[in-house]
Amino acid sequence: MSGGLSKGLRAATFLWIAIGVLAGGCDRSRSTPEDTTVASAEELHTLIGMQVTVRGKFSLNGKFGACVFLENQHVVYLVPKGSFTWGEPYSEMEGKLVAVTGTLNFYRDANAEPAYPAIARPPDYFYFEAETAQLRLISK
């Protein structure tokens, strides 16, 4: 019986943490632009499909194109779905602190568990659709 109670308490704790993240954690209004909007991959996963804002350093040179490097070592990509191009003013944002608002998505390769472990596959990653995301510089 204590095993079921333990699972219930864990579920309740997780629910309260998720509520806290959704209520105030996903767009913190702090004075320091170094603050990120999420603290872990688990929190990012709870926000998939939701409108969120992340802050970090912008780069056009991520593994899969344009991305934002979050302070907590996570990367969120900006993936174009159509004929979107990364010209000015984006090139001027390279290496600068930005805020990106959009619907958070997650890419997981359909061949996540290949028959042969030595087969290379793209890693899983979080992303925004470039055409609909709002990207802005954070002034210091």
TORKOL-4160 file (C-alpha; in steps of 0.2 Angstrom, whole numbers, padded with zeros to 4 digits, m for minus):
140
<pt num="1" X="0000" Y="0000" Z="0000"/>
<pt num="2" X="0014" Y="0012" Z="0004"/>
<pt num="3" X="0021" Y="0010" Z="m0014"/>
<pt num="4" X="0004" Y="0017" Z="m0021"/>
<pt num="5" X="0004" Y="0031" Z="m0009"/>
<pt num="6" X="0022" Y="0035" Z="m0014"/>
<pt num="7" X="0017" Y="0036" Z="m0032"/>
<pt num="8" X="0003" Y="0047" Z="m0028"/>
<pt num="9" X="0013" Y="0059" Z="m0018"/>
<pt num="10" X="0026" Y="0059" Z="m0032"/>
<pt num="11" X="0012" Y="0063" Z="m0045"/>
<pt num="12" X="0005" Y="0076" Z="m0034"/>
<pt num="13" X="0022" Y="0084" Z="m0032"/>
<pt num="14" X="0026" Y="0084" Z="m0050"/>
<pt num="15" X="0009" Y="0092" Z="m0054"/>
<pt num="16" X="0013" Y="0106" Z="m0042"/>
<pt num="17" X="0030" Y="0109" Z="m0050"/>
<pt num="18" X="0022" Y="0109" Z="m0067"/>
<pt num="19" X="0008" Y="0121" Z="m0061"/>
<pt num="20" X="0022" Y="0132" Z="m0054"/>
<pt num="21" X="0032" Y="0132" Z="m0071"/>
<pt num="22" X="0016" Y="0136" Z="m0081"/>
<pt num="23" X="0010" Y="0149" Z="m0069"/>
<pt num="24" X="0026" Y="0159" Z="m0067"/>
<pt num="25" X="0041" Y="0149" Z="m0073"/>
<pt num="26" X="0040" Y="0149" Z="m0091"/>
<pt num="27" X="0042" Y="0168" Z="m0094"/>
<pt num="28" X="0051" Y="0175" Z="m0079"/>
<pt num="29" X="0052" Y="0194" Z="m0077"/>
<pt num="30" X="0069" Y="0196" Z="m0070"/>
<pt num="31" X="0081" Y="0210" Z="m0072"/>
<pt num="32" X="0096" Y="0200" Z="m0077"/>
<pt num="33" X="0095" Y="0193" Z="m0095"/>
<pt num="34" X="0106" Y="0178" Z="m0091"/>
<pt num="35" X="0091" Y="0170" Z="m0083"/>
<pt num="36" X="0084" Y="0156" Z="m0093"/>
<pt num="37" X="0065" Y="0152" Z="m0094"/>
<pt num="38" X="0067" Y="0133" Z="m0089"/>
<pt num="39" X="0078" Y="0124" Z="m0078"/>
<pt num="40" X="0078" Y="0106" Z="m0085"/>
<pt num="41" X="0074" Y="0095" Z="m0100"/>
<pt num="42" X="0059" Y="0088" Z="m0089"/>
<pt num="43" X="0052" Y="0106" Z="m0088"/>
<pt num="44" X="0054" Y="0108" Z="m0106"/>
<pt num="45" X="0045" Y="0092" Z="m0110"/>
<pt num="46" X="0030" Y="0098" Z="m0099"/>
<pt num="47" X="0029" Y="0114" Z="m0110"/>
<pt num="48" X="0028" Y="0105" Z="m0127"/>
<pt num="49" X="0013" Y="0112" Z="m0137"/>
<pt num="50" X="0012" Y="0128" Z="m0127"/>
<pt num="51" X="0017" Y="0146" Z="m0130"/>
<pt num="52" X="0033" Y="0149" Z="m0121"/>
<pt num="53" X="0047" Y="0161" Z="m0120"/>
<pt num="54" X="0065" Y="0156" Z="m0119"/>
<pt num="55" X="0081" Y="0167" Z="m0117"/>
<pt num="56" X="0098" Y="0164" Z="m0122"/>
<pt num="57" X="0112" Y="0167" Z="m0135"/>
<pt num="58" X="0107" Y="0167" Z="m0153"/>
<pt num="59" X="0117" Y="0158" Z="m0166"/>
<pt num="60" X="0114" Y="0154" Z="m0185"/>
<pt num="61" X="0127" Y="0140" Z="m0183"/>
<pt num="62" X="0119" Y="0126" Z="m0173"/>
<pt num="63" X="0119" Y="0108" Z="m0178"/>
<pt num="64" X="0102" Y="0110" Z="m0187"/>
<pt num="65" X="0103" Y="0129" Z="m0191"/>
<pt num="66" X="0098" Y="0144" Z="m0181"/>
<pt num="67" X="0096" Y="0141" Z="m0162"/>
<pt num="68" X="0096" Y="0148" Z="m0145"/>
<pt num="69" X="0109" Y="0142" Z="m0132"/>
<pt num="70" X="0100" Y="0142" Z="m0115"/>
<pt num="71" X="0111" Y="0145" Z="m0100"/>
<pt num="72" X="0107" Y="0127" Z="m0093"/>
<pt num="73" X="0116" Y="0119" Z="m0108"/>
<pt num="74" X="0100" Y="0115" Z="m0118"/>
<pt num="75" X="0097" Y="0121" Z="m0136"/>
<pt num="76" X="0081" Y="0126" Z="m0144"/>
<pt num="77" X="0081" Y="0127" Z="m0163"/>
<pt num="78" X="0072" Y="0138" Z="m0175"/>
<pt num="79" X="0067" Y="0127" Z="m0189"/>
<pt num="80" X="0060" Y="0134" Z="m0205"/>
<pt num="81" X="0046" Y="0124" Z="m0213"/>
<pt num="82" X="0044" Y="0134" Z="m0229"/>
<pt num="83" X="0055" Y="0146" Z="m0239"/>
<pt num="84" X="0060" Y="0156" Z="m0223"/>
<pt num="85" X="0078" Y="0163" Z="m0224"/>
<pt num="86" X="0090" Y="0169" Z="m0211"/>
<pt num="87" X="0097" Y="0186" Z="m0218"/>
<pt num="88" X="0097" Y="0203" Z="m0209"/>
<pt num="89" X="0093" Y="0207" Z="m0195"/>
<pt num="90" X="0096" Y="0189" Z="m0189"/>
<pt num="91" X="0115" Y="0189" Z="m0194"/>
<pt num="92" X="0117" Y="0205" Z="m0183"/>
<pt num="93" X="0110" Y="0195" Z="m0168"/>
<pt num="94" X="0124" Y="0182" Z="m0169"/>
<pt num="95" X="0131" Y="0178" Z="m0151"/>
<pt num="96" X="0119" Y="0191" Z="m0143"/>
<pt num="97" X="0106" Y="0188" Z="m0130"/>
<pt num="98" X="0088" Y="0185" Z="m0137"/>
<pt num="99" X="0071" Y="0181" Z="m0131"/>
<pt num="100" X="0061" Y="0169" Z="m0142"/>
<pt num="101" X="0042" Y="0167" Z="m0140"/>
<pt num="102" X="0032" Y="0153" Z="m0149"/>
<pt num="103" X="0025" Y="0136" Z="m0148"/>
<pt num="104" X="0038" Y="0124" Z="m0141"/>
<pt num="105" X="0039" Y="0108" Z="m0151"/>
<pt num="106" X="0050" Y="0092" Z="m0150"/>
<pt num="107" X="0058" Y="0082" Z="m0163"/>
<pt num="108" X="0061" Y="0063" Z="m0160"/>
<pt num="109" X="0068" Y="0053" Z="m0175"/>
<pt num="110" X="0055" Y="0039" Z="m0180"/>
<pt num="111" X="0070" Y="0027" Z="m0180"/>
<pt num="112" X="0075" Y="0031" Z="m0162"/>
<pt num="113" X="0079" Y="0013" Z="m0159"/>
<pt num="114" X="0088" Y="0006" Z="m0174"/>
<pt num="115" X="0090" Y="m0013" Z="m0176"/>
<pt num="116" X="0109" Y="m0009" Z="m0176"/>
<pt num="117" X="0115" Y="0002" Z="m0163"/>
<pt num="118" X="0130" Y="0008" Z="m0173"/>
<pt num="119" X="0117" Y="0017" Z="m0186"/>
<pt num="120" X="0119" Y="0036" Z="m0184"/>
<pt num="121" X="0103" Y="0046" Z="m0182"/>
<pt num="122" X="0099" Y="0064" Z="m0178"/>
<pt num="123" X="0097" Y="0068" Z="m0159"/>
<pt num="124" X="0081" Y="0073" Z="m0151"/>
<pt num="125" X="0079" Y="0092" Z="m0150"/>
<pt num="126" X="0067" Y="0105" Z="m0145"/>
<pt num="127" X="0062" Y="0118" Z="m0158"/>
<pt num="128" X="0051" Y="0133" Z="m0163"/>
<pt num="129" X="0044" Y="0135" Z="m0180"/>
<pt num="130" X="0054" Y="0149" Z="m0187"/>
<pt num="131" X="0040" Y="0157" Z="m0197"/>
<pt num="132" X="0029" Y="0159" Z="m0182"/>
<pt num="133" X="0041" Y="0162" Z="m0168"/>
<pt num="134" X="0045" Y="0180" Z="m0162"/>
<pt num="135" X="0063" Y="0183" Z="m0160"/>
<pt num="136" X="0069" Y="0199" Z="m0151"/>
<pt num="137" X="0086" Y="0206" Z="m0144"/>
<pt num="138" X="0087" Y="0208" Z="m0125"/>
<pt num="139" X="0095" Y="0225" Z="m0121"/>
<pt num="140" X="0107" Y="0225" Z="m0107"/>
